[in-house]
Amino acid sequence: MKKLVFVHGWGFTPEFWQGLANEFSDFTCEFVDLGFVGNVRPINDHDAVYITHSMGLAWVMEQVSDCKAIVAINGFTKFCRDENWPDGVPSKMLERMIRQFERTPEIVWTEFMKNCGVTDPLYPVAAKTDVLIDGLRYLRDCDIRTRFASLSVEKLVISATQDRIVPEKLTCASFGADVIWYKGGNHLLPLFETKKLADDIRRFLDR
């Protein structure tokens, strides 16, 4: 039986994957926890297929030595813009989020979640502010372009045309034309396009 390892993005918890994982009851499913609310739980398994969301892709590229395949949902290879990466998000935006998060974490987190597509986000009581700030710094600095391009395993990239966190031009810069686009989709495809996503991932796994 194939093993799937799910890796969430910034601000979320492993529960983010509950709906999608339920579509793969015939697989062994495990969940990385990046520690934004709960305890950190890394998983490095060379026999697993890693299913990632947003920043989760960068975590896998830097923390997992080998795997069977990778699925990148709402992902990117370098988030912030620089002189050689004009389609990234302005680093000043991340700097501002970091400064504001140190003062009013609930406001920054809530605004981010609304931009993702969450209707009524509620800041977790157990949220770890220091880990969340470190996550924002990681978003600002991460660059997995070389690692991703050199991957020899099979890759599936799925993105959304109305993603307010990872704009379409950033997706294209990261992955070129090899992308399955969900028209009208937002940054939370695993939550809002669960069935369709499961079908696309199954077709990929069956190849």
N, C-alpha and C positions, 0 to 999 in steps of 0.2 A: 504493500500500500504506500502511495506517495505521501510525503509529509509536506505540509504547507506551514511556513512561518510568516506571521503577519507583523508588520512594523508600522506603527502609527506615526503621525507627524507632530509638529509643535502644538502644545496646549491640550493634547488629547490623551486618552488612556487606552489600554487594550480593549475596553468595552466598545470602543468605536467600531470594532470589527464584528461584533456579535451577529448582526444581520447577514453579512456576507459569509462569514464562517459557517452559519447554519445551512447555507446552500452547498456546503462541501462536507456533509456528514459522513460520506464514504471515504474521507481522507483523515489522516492524523493532522490535527491543527494545533499549533502552539503560538504563543503571543509574546513578543518582546514588549517590555515595559520600559520606557525611557525615563520614568521616575518623576514626571511632572506633578503627579498626585500620590501615586503609590511608591513601592520600592522598585529600584532599578532591577530589571531582569533581562540581561543580554542572552542571546542564543546564537551560537556559532555552530552550524550544522552543515557539513558539506554535502549531505544527502538530501537536503531540503530545497524546495522551491520557495523563494522569498517573495511575498506580496507586500508591496510598500505603498505608503501614501505620503505625498509631499516630501518633507524633510527625511522621512524614513528611508528613502532611496540613498541619500548621502550617508546615513548611518550605516547601512549595509555595505556600501562601497568601502568605508573606512574601518569597519569593525569585523566583517565576515571574510575569512580567508578564502573560502571557496563555497560554491553551491551548485545546484542542478540547473537553475534558471531564475530569472528575475522578472517580476511584473512591477512596472512603475505606473502608479495612478496619480494624476495631478502633480507630477514630479518635475524635477529640474536637475541640471548638473552644476550650475553655479547661480545662486540667487541674485546676488547684488552686481550692479553695473560697475565697470571700470573702463579705462581707456581702450582695452582690448575686448570688451564685452558690452557693447552699447545697448543690448536689448534686455539687460538685467534691470532689477528694481533699484532705484536710487539708494545708495548706502545711507544717505542722510535720513531716510525714512526709518531705517532700522535703528540708527543712533537715537532718533527722537523717541521711538518706542521704548528703547532701553532706559533712557532718562526718565520718561514718564512712568515706566513700570516700577522703578524704584520708589516713586511717590504714590502712585495710584494704580496698583496692579489690576484691580477689578475693572477699572474703566478701560484700560488698554486691552485686556483679555476679552472683555465683552465686545468692544468695537471690532476686534479681529474676528471673533466668532460670527458676528453679524455679517461681516464682509465675506466670510466663508459661505454663509447661507443658513446659519442657525437662526431660527426665528426668535426664540426667547432664551438666550444663553444665561446660565446661572453659574457664577464663579464658584468653583469647588471650595468648600470650607477647608479641606485638607491640602489645597494647592501649595506647592513648594516654590515660593517666590524666587529664591536663589537659583534653583534648577531651571525655572522658566527664563530667567534673565540670561543664564549661561546658554540656553537654547537659542535665544535671540542673537547672542554674540556668534554662536555657531552658524546660524543662518546668514549672518552678515559676512562671515569669513570663508564658508565652505566652498570648495572647488573640486569637483570629482570628474571634471571633463576628461582628463587623460585616462583615469581608471575606467570610466564607463566605456570610452571608445575602444579600450584594449581588451574588454571582456570577451572571452571566447564562448561563454554560455549563451543559450537562447534568451532573447529579451522581448518582452511585450510592453509597449508604451500606450497608455490610454489617457487622454486629456479632454478638457472641456472648453468650448468656445467662449463661454461666459464666465470663466474663472477669474475672479477679481484679485486673487492672491498671486497666481501664476499666469500672467497674460499670455495670449496666444503667441506673440512674437518671442517670448522667452522660451516657450515650449519648442517652437520651431528652431530656435538657436541651439537648444540643448540636444534635440533629437533628430533634426532634419525632417524629412518627409515620412519617416517610418513611424507614424502615429495613427492610432484609431481615435477619431474625433467624435465626441458626443455633442451634437449641436444643441445649444441652449443650456448645457450642463454647467454646474457651478464647481466650486473647489471641493465639494463633498460627494463625489460620485459614489463612494461605497455606501453612503446613507440614502441617497436619492435615486440611484440607478442600480440598485442591488441585483435584481434579476438579470438585467441586461449585462451587467458586469460579470456576473457568475457565468453566463453563457459564453461570453468572449474569452474568459479565462479558461473555461473547460476546453474550448476549441484549441486554444494554445497548448494546453497540457496534453491533449490527445494527438498532437502532431507527431 
